[in-house]
Amino acid sequence: MTTGELLRAAREKVGISQAKLASLTGMHRQQLYRYEKGINEPELPQLRLLARALGVEPGELIGRDG
């Protein structure tokens, strides 16, 4: 799975919208959309914010365990 697919799956697993995740991370919803669609890839600081908000390890969002 791509980073975008993993991000979307993690977001849906915890049952929150892109708008809610944007609010939790301080990112724009449009940026999350771009990450999920694979248009852009999150850099490490954003990846860490997303992982923390979703309750997963950053590696899980890039296809690595933990």
Secondary structure, DSSP 4 states (H G I P E B T S, - for coil): --HHHHHHHHHHHHT--HHHHHHHHT--HHHHHHHHHTSS---HHHHHHHHHHHTS-GGGGTT---
